[in-house]
């Protein structure tokens, strides 16, 4: 196996992998119809369609006898998603009341008095587009086509309870985080004629994407009340605006439990997913997209039942329901919960709850990719520029593998020197493959050439290169990150295609330093690769192309230097 074949194999493998990822995202998985916009909104009020059933497994203490598996929470049919129509995008799927507006230093939030749901959240520090820096990215939204809301509520078997269709009372509808305050408390109230009352309390913290949600339940009725808290995320399947169809990143549900710390649940699986246990302690559930997520975080000492649901294959629900609590007459209890709604910022997610940082999905090489990101983040802390940080990180990686690469390039140099003899053997024996192989092995043995010596160092580096690829693809830090000149967003393609062209040129130069393949077909394929990669990388995020250019330039420099040193020490 010579180096040219290995390079060809790796290059074609990368192209095939990326094309397959794009194809899989577009065609292989069942696609939910995208509800774009109905002409008129339905006027029928929502039923209790998207509520978890009150008929949950019997609550009990840990260790009590519970079935090993349970079906997804049974939910009756709800308000159907209206049929798509052109030109209308603000049709609401959920009944609305008054809006409560909250402005913190990192979030702009809208809560509706119907259900007290989180209906709309904009991320102040993450602009929707580079050209509109004052308009925050909208992650939650209760209108089509990007319907995505966070809901909580109480359910009870023996009494009234406010769910996410209940109308709450509020004393104030506008809140803003003052300069001298570290948090905002938003209180919604509900009561029934029999003496039950509930206060739903949101707490927004300064410089935090974690939102506390507490329920204070007071029982002034004549009998004990039993109830559970449910939390759920409900959304349609629509990709982020501006995301390239050539780049596959996971969008769907994830559940983390003591049984499985990171379990992906695709939209197509949500209609029949089964939880591992009836109740599990701690964990979290989330809906992911490329750079952002919303996650439900219960108290980590609490037991919850996890569930998913698909409504007509257009809306998808992931959530959890706590075990029942009993509130005696004239007693009061509290249910606690948290939401993380924001960017996939690994430092913030690590502080929020265990394993939430795994949502920055580095694939099978997560163990390698994590230190690479930590190093990249540290370099950025010194340089303050993500583009230059990528270049410096690439240099450091090349430095770590310098000796391995040197061995590979020396092997290439030896193969290059004996190329005329190898060509002569191939021409002499023509189609007699057996005698050609014997002659080549004899030459390798005589001249002490080991073709595999140049391949193995490259194979060792492959996991690192793949890990770095995923780090650059998944890092929200590169979103709208400046570099130089017109590069104001390293997560999007180069609008003038300068970087892809430079990358193609560096590939061509790199080929010229390698021994030419003997097979004419291989020669043609190798000559075509720079053009194929230039066209393919024209639509890749510029941060990835920048890494590829830096890697190619450093490889060319090292290969040229090693070749010169070898020729000096081994004159012909």
N, C-alpha and C positions, 0 to 999 in steps of 0.2 A: 504494500500500500504506500504510494508516494504522496508527497505533500500536495501536489496539484489535485489529486483525487480527493484528498481530505478537505481541502479548501472548497472544491466544487460541491462536495457532499454537504458541508456545513452551510454554505451559502444557499443552496437549493432547499435544504431542510428549514432554514429560517424563513425563506419565502413561503414554502408550503405551510409552515406552522401559522404564520400570520394570515395567509389567505384562508386557511381552515378556520381560524378563530373568527374571522369576519363572516365567513359563510355560515358557521354554526350559529352565530348570533342572529343572522338575518333569516336563515331558512331551516336549520335543523331542529330548532325548538318550536313548539306550537306558538304561534303569534296570537296574542289577544287582540281583538278588534280595538282600534284606537277610537275612543269616543271623542270626536272633535267638537261638535257643537250641534245641539238641537235647535230647531227653529223656534220652538216655544217650550217653556219649562212646564213640567207636569204640575198640576195644582193639587193633586192628592197629597195629603200630609203623610210623612213617612210612618210606617208601622214599625214594630219591634223586630224588623228583619235582620239587622246586623248586630243584634244583641246576643251575647252568649246566653245559653240556656240556663235557667235557674236550677235545672235538674242535673247538677254536677255530682260527681262521686261524693259519697258521704265524707264530710270533713272529719278529721280525726288527728290525733297526735302522730308525730313521726314514728314509724314502726308499726302503725296500725295496719290491718289487712286491707290492701287495696289491689285492684286488678293491675296486672302488668301493663296492659295497653288499653287505651280508650280511643274512641273515634274522635274526630274533630268535633268541636262544639256544634251541636245541631242548631241551626238558625233558620227560621221560616223565611219565605221569600220577602224581599224588600222592594222598595221603590226601584223599578228597573232603570238602568242607564239609558237615557234617551238615544234614539238613532242619530247617526252623524248627519250633519248638514254643513253647508259652507257659510263662512263669514260671521258666525256667532261663536264666541269663546267664553262668555261669562255666565253661562247657564249654571245654576247652582243645583247640586244633587241633594242637599240637606236643607231642612227647614231652618229659617233664620229668625232671630229676634233683634235685640239691640246689640250693637257692637261695642266692645270695650277695647280701647287702644292703649298699648303700653309701649313706651320708648325707653330702652336701656342703652348702655353705651355700645352694645354689640348686637342687639336685636330690636326689630320693630315688630310688634305682635298684635294680632287681632283675636280676641276671644268673643264667642257669641254667647248670649244669655240662654239660648237653646242648647242644653247639654253642658254649657260651660266648656265647650271644646276649644282646642287650639286650632283655629281655622286658617290663619295666615301668619307666616313668619318670614321676614326678610333679614338677611345677614348683612348688617351695616358695613362690616369691614371686608366683605367679599362682593365687589360690584358684579352686576349681571353681565356687563360687557366692558371692555377696556374703554370704549368711547363714552360710557355713561358711568363715571366713577361715583356719582352721587346716588345711584339707584342700586340698592342692595340686591343680591341674588335671592330670589323667592324659593324657599325650600318647601314650605307648607302653603297650600292654596286650596280653597274649597270651590273652585270653578274649573270647568273643563278647558282644555284637555288634560292639564296636569293637576288632577284632583289628588290631594294628599293631605290628610288631616290626622290629628292625634286626639283620641277620645278616651274618656274615663267615665265610670259610673258605678252605681251600687245596684245589686240585684238581691232580692229577698224572696224566700219561699212563703213567709207567713205575714208579710206586711208591705206597705208602700216603700218605695226606694227611688231616688232620683237617678235615672239613667241618662244617656247622652241625647235623649229626645225631650227631656224635662226642661221646663222654663224656670230659670232662676231669677231671683230678685237681686238687684245691685244698687248701691248708693252712689256710685261714681263710675264714670265711663272713660275717663282720661287720666293716665298716669305717666309720669316722667321721672327718671332717676335723677335726683338732685345732686349737685356737686359734692355736698357733704354727706350723702347717703351711700350705703353699700348694697342696699337691696330695696325691692318694691314688693309689697304685699297686696294682692288683689283678692277680695273676698266676695264670694257669691253665696246666697242663702236660699234655702228651700225648707218648706214645712208642710205638714198635712194636718187636717182637722183633728186627727186622733192623738196628736201630741208628739209626733216624730219631727225632728228638725235636723238639718244637715247644713254645715258650712263647708264650702269647697274653697280652699285657700291656695292660690298660686304664689310662689315666691321666686322673684327674678333677682339674680345676684350680679354685682358688678364684675365685668370682665369674665363672664362665665356663660357657657352654653348649656349648663345644667339647670333645669327648672324643677323646683320642688312642687309637688301637688299633694296636699293633705286634705283628708275628709274628717271633720269632727262631727260625730253622730251623737245626738242627745235623745234619750228616750223618756219622754214625759207621758207616754201612753199608759194603758192599764195592763199591758202584757209585755213579756220579753220579746225582743226583736232579734232575728237571725238574718245575717246578710254577708255578702262577699263584695270585694272590690274587683272590678275588671278594668283592664287598660288595653287599648288596641290602636293599631295604626291601620288606616284604610287609604288605598291609593289606586290610581289607574297606572297602566304600564306605558309610560311615555319617556323616552330618553331625554337627557339634558340637551338644551339648545346648543348647537354648535359642535356636538361631539361627532368625531369622524366615524363613519361606518366601517372603516378599515381597522379601527382599534377596538378590540373587544375588551370590555371591562364588565364585571358582574353587576347586574341590577336585579334585585329580588330580596327575599327574606333571609334572615339568619337568626338562629336561636342558639344561645349558649347556656348550657346546664352542667350540672355535676356529672352527668352521663356522657355528654359530648360538648366540649368547650367551644366548638365552632361548627355548626351544622347549617349548611346552605339549604334553603327551601325555595326552589324556583317557583315563579308564578304558576306554571303549569302543574305543580305538585300541591298547590294549596287547597285544592278541592278535596283531596283524599289523604293528606298527610296524617300520620299517626304519631302521637308523642310516645316517648320511651317509657314513661312512668305516669301514673295518675297525677302525682304531685312531686315537684322537685324543688329543692332549696336553692334560693338565690338565682344567679344567672341573669339573663336579659334577652330581649327580643328586639329586632331592628329591621328596618327597610333600608336598603343600600342603593346608592347610585354612584357614579364615578368618583366624585370628589366630596360628596356630602352624604349624611345619613340622619335618620331619626331613630332613637333607641328608647325602649321602655325599660326602666331599671327599678325593680322592686327592692324592698329592704332585703339585704343579703342573708338574713336569718329567717326569712319568711318562706313558706311553702306555697307554690303556685302551680296551677294547671296551665300548660301552654296549648294554644290552639291556632289553627289557621282556617281560612274560609275563602272561597271564590264565589262571587255573585255574578252569575251569567257570564263568566269568563271575561269580565270587563273591569270589575273592581276586586281588589284583593285585600284580605284582612289577616293580620297576624297579631296575636295578643296573649294575654294571660289572665287568669282569674284566681284570686286568693282563696284560701280556705275560709270557711264561715267563721264569723265572730258573733258572740252573743252579747247583746246589750240589755241588761236587766232594767226593770222599771226604775226611773229616776237616776239612771246611770249614764255615763258618757265614755265613748271610746274614740280612738283615732286610727285611721288608715293612712299609711304614708307611701309615697311613690316619687319617682323622678323621671324626667325626660332628658335625654341628651339630643339636642336638635342643632346641628351645625356642621362644620367642616371635619374631615377625617384628619384632625390634628392629633398625632400620636401622643404627644406629651399631655394634652388635655384629656384624651380618652383613657390613658393609663391611670390618671387620677380619678376619673369618674367611676370606673368599675373594672374588675379583672377581665382580661381577654377582649375588651372592646377595641383595643388597638389592632386586633387581628383583622378588623374590617378593612384595613389597608392590606389588601390581599396580594401577597408576594408569591403565592403558589407553593410548590413543593420545596423551593429553596429559601423558605422563610428564614431559616436559621442563619443563612449567609446574607440574605438581603437586609435583615435588621441592622447588623453592624455597619453595613455599607451606608444605610440611610443615616445612622448616628454620626458616622464620619462626615458625610456630605453636609449634614445640618451643622456640625461643628465648624467646618470650613466656611460655611455661609456666615456663621456668627463672627468670623474673623474678617472676611472679605466684604460681606454685605451685598453680594451679587451672585445670583444663582447660576448664571451662565459661566462666569469665571470659576465658580465652585465646582461645576461639572468638569471643567478642563483640568483643574488641580486634582480632583479625585481620580480622573482617568490617568493622570501622570503617576499618582501614588500607586494605583493598581498595577500599572506597567512596571513600576519600580519593584514592587513585591515579586512580580513574576519575571524579573529581568533575566535571572540565571536560566530559568526554564526556557524562556524565549530564545536566549542566546544559544542554547543547545540545539534548538530547532533550526535556527538560522545557519548555524555551522553545518548542520546536516544538509540543509539546502545548498550551501556553498559547495560542499563535497559533491553532491549530486550534480550541481551545475558544471563542475570541473570535468566530471566523467560523462557528461551528456553526449559528446561525440561518440564515445565508445558504446554507450547504451543505444544510440541511434544506429550505429553500425550493426550491432547485434540484431536489432529489430528488422533492419533491412535485409540482413543476411539470411535470417530464418523465415521471414515473411509470415505465412499463415501457419507454420508449424509451432503451435503454442507451447508444446511440451519441450522441444529442444531450445526454444527461445527462453523459457523460464529457467531451464538448467544452465544456459549460458549466462543469464543475468545473475543467478545465484552464485555461480562461479566467480563472476566479476566482483560481486559484493563481498564474497569471502576473501578474495585475493587482495582487494583494496581496503578491506575492513570498513565497509560501508553498511550501516544498519538503517534501512529506510524507515523503520518504525520509530527510530530515535527522534526524528523530526515531528512525528505525529503525536506521540504520547504527551509531550509538554502542552500542545495545543488542546488536547482532550481534557487535561487537568483543569484548564482555565475556563472551559465551557460553562460550568455551573456559576462561576463568578460573573461572566458576561451576561448570562440569562438573568441572574439576580439583579444586576445593575439595570438591565432593561426594564424589569418590573418596578424597580425603585423609581426610575425616571417617569414611568407611565402612571404610577399610582399616587405620586406625591402631590397633594393639594398645594404645597408650597410653590410648585412650578406654575400653577395657574395664575395667569396675568403677571408673571415675574419678568422684570426688565432684564435685558442683557446690554446690548449696544445698538446704535443706529436705530433701525425701525423695529427691532425685536423687543416688543413690549408684552409678549405673552409666550413663554416657552412651552406652553401646553398646546399650542395650535401650530398649524403649518406655517412655513415661511411664505408670506404673500407674494414675494418676488422670485421664489424658487432658487435663490442664490445658494443656500446651504446644500440642497440636494445636488446641484451641479458640482459644487466643490467636492462633495462626498464622492460623486462618480469619478471625478478626475483623480482623487487620491486612490481609489480602487484600481484605476487603470495603471497608475505609477507603481502601485504595490505589485501588480501582476508582472510588470516588466522586470522586477527584481527577482522573481521566482523562476525556476527552471521551466521551460516551456513543455507542455505535455506532448507525448509522442503521438497520441491518437488524434487524427484530424478533427474528429467530431468534438472531442474534448476541447481542442483549441478554439473551435468556433463558439462553443458554449461559454468558455472562459472569456473570450473577447466580448461576448454579448452581455455578460453579467453586469459590468459597470453601467450600461445603458438601462438594463432591467431594474437595477437597484435605484438608479437616479429617478426613473419614472415612479417606482413604487414608493420611495421615500419622499417624493414631492408632497404627499398628503399626510406624512407623519408629523407628530409634534416636533417643533424645532429643537427642543431640548434633547430629544433622542438623536436627531440628526447631528446636532453639535457634538454629542458624545462620540458618535461614529466617526466624525471627521477628526476629532482629537485623537482617538485611538488609532486611526489609519496613519495620521501624520507621525505619531510617536513610533508606530511600527515601522514606517518607512525609514525614519531616522536611525532606529536601532538596527534594522536589517542592513542598511547601507554601511553603517559603521562596522558591524560584525563582518560583513563581506570584505570590506577593505582590510581589516585586521587579519582575516584569514588568508587573503592573497599575499599580504606582506610576509606572514610567517610561513607560508607554504608556496613559495614561488614555483612556477611551472617548470 
